[in-house]
Amino acid sequence: MLKVLPSLKDTSRVNAFNKLAGIYADIDWEKSKQFAVRAISLGDSLSFSRGRINGRDNLGYIFILSGQYNKAIALYNEAISIGQQGNFSKKLPLLYNRLSAAYYYEGNYENALQCYIKTSELAKRANDKTTILEAYNGIASIYMAKTDYINTEKYYRDALLIAHDLQDNNSIALIENNLGVMYYKNGGVVQAMLHYQQALNIYKELKDSSSIGLSLLNIGMCNSSMGSYSEALKFYNEAMDIYVRGNDKANLAICYTNFATVYSHENNFPLAIDFLNKALKIATEIGRKEIEKKCYDSLSDIYNKMGQYKQAYAYFKLFSDIKDSLFNENNTRSMNELQTKYETEKKESEIGRLNLQNEAQNARNKQQATLIYFFIVGFLLVLIIVFVVYRQYKITRAAKREIENQKLIVENQNKEITDSINYARQIQQAILPAAGLISKALPACFILYKPKAIVSGDFYFYAETKERYILAAVDCTGHGVPGAFMSMIGHNLLTQIINEKGLYQPGDILNQLHKGVRHALQQDSEKSENRDGMDLALIAIHKDFSKLEFAGANRPLYLIRNGQLFDTKGDKFPIGGLQYEQERKFNTHVIELMKGDAVYIFSDGYADQFGGVKGKKFMVKNLQRTLIEAQSMSMQNQKNKLDFTIESWKGHHEQIDDILMIGVKI
């Protein structure tokens, strides 16, 4: 396929890119991503719907595999939007199914559930039993995550009936295993073991080594839960042999931790420690922090039981550190769950330590009571040593408790700050004009709005006078909270200038806005050191679409006509901030419009974004080229293309500024 690729034309070339993206998905994610991006780019330029959908499907799949769920969600929403405009009834259920999976892995269970339900409805219309089965399996998984075991079992049972009807042994085994997981979580260990055994029998027929090992581990865990440790060890040994032969390091490490659990219950601490060290070595090599965390936690517990408190504390510290690391990597939804679990484990560990310390102290007291009769001097020496050790222990424990208290205080403060900022976002979003209001007046219009932080320093503004539609793209000083404060000032002033003072010429509006910002921030005072302000582009489109008026403060207006881009510069000074001239005056540019013209106003965040292979800025010339290439698309698809382009360019780089772009087709 690679050999014939250069000779292929147009849609055949798009199909080839998609085919290669699918092939490389299981071999090389980076190459798969490159071919998918090429398929999307060429498919979009050709308006080749099938190629555009398949390209986004392929790229979204890679993003799911690599854990970039937000990007996958954006791509599948784009693919679904394209599919709904054409005859793609067979493809849509598959796209919704993938979108559901992305939401599920992101932790957004409500959206995932709605998408799975939509998948099942579409699949029923198409009589696609395989996709119905997958949707039911997904719905059941979500209900299990929500601990709604009644609905979990219902959907797994429905899925199992379809799997038997299709004679799909892989799906039957998977669902049997999932039912086992459900019963195990709900305390039905015996029922869980029966389902795990059913899954094991099928996997043996299919000769699926990895799944056989998983089933053996699950059955062993059931035996361990019931206290049948010798039976549990038999199943763990079988699983271990499979993972060693298959060089499956991750599952081998998990298997070792299961061995350690059994030996710990049997008080065979040296053997338990040996298996945990083996698991820890593998987990460190392959970078599996969850397994490392489990090992440190178990080692701390075992050394506690052995009375070796120094080592127990050392492993508990490692456990806490790695737990904090994982805590910071998870999304906001899982933070509360992790915090609860952390506090519970910490309290249980502290209680265990105190009990063990008391037992050890009692034993020492009895020994000292005997020795005092014979060796009074020795007793005094021992008493001094015990006092010093105990005092050091108290100091260490007090220091640790203080650290934990300080950490809790900081976390509570961070939560309060985050909650306040989230509330501020609601206020900021409330002042933004409703999308329906703008689209009613300007149907061929899009707004791409991507704040860097929770709140934004960029904002868009819309107003309507008797003869004009007024739009502005505003970039305030900074981003985040400082920028958001400036955005509130800017929005209120623009509303007053247009609605109360009745100004409608863009230059006049900017002149008044400049004075209003300087007055609000007391920048006219000689002692003022405040330099905050804003850049913006403001347009007034006549309602008969015959002409447009524009004024800009450090921002331009782009007009694209017949594939050619015209750049109208704004004035080269900001709204507010330092003013060296006697009077600052903004000019109004008048542009005669033609049907089919496209106009764009925007902040500088898009062009300034770092990314690409060399980590450079996207640059204005690339933005201009992207806009010209998108002219054959609808405005909604232009928005999607711009969003996809900048996200692909950004890659693993951080978003450096707020991004705002407004486009209007005449």
Summary of the structure (lengths in Angstrom):
residues: 666
radius of gyration: 32.3
end to end distance: 43.3
largest distance: 111.4
contacts: 2159
relative contact order: 0.04
helix: 67%
strand: 11%
